[in-house]
Amino acid sequence: MSTEPINYEAVIEDLEAKKAQLDATITMLRALSGLGTLGITPPNGPSGGGNGGTKIASDAFFGKSIPEAAVIHLGNVRKKLSTQALMDALEAGGLPKSKYNTVYAILRRRESQVGDLINMQGEWGLAAWYPNHVKKVPKKGAASEAATEEDAVEADEEAEIEPAGEMKATA
């Protein structure tokens, strides 16, 4: 064994540093235990029902698109919401105010293209909640032909747009 004396000051400094790390971890865990995902405070009371009592952090949806934020919010509240209720939540979470028709159209497009959102009798929910929900299939006919013609026109318009600084030569 070594006859070297123990440097108690170094041991105490090491333990103090570890104590500070543990205190910081405990403080963080206490803060997180009072908040849900994305800074949403869980509702008071055992029922957990209703949207009353939940507070959304003002920066909860920064950097998110409307459909991304809607999916996140629906996942947090775990219930179907009307378009207006979703709009209010998204605005409270930091997204800019949008018109009802715009938000509804964006969510409808997400429903048809991605399929993670569904509208059931005017309320939006996550498709994962309803695995047996039958997806509406558009009828073939005049309506679908008109939609494909509109898509073709939009594709042609996008193809005509030239990057800035380049001039299209015409003869």
Beta strands, then each sheet from edge to edge (+ up, - down):
strand 1: 81-82
strand 2: 117-120
strand 3: 123-126
sheet 1: 1+ 3- 2+
end
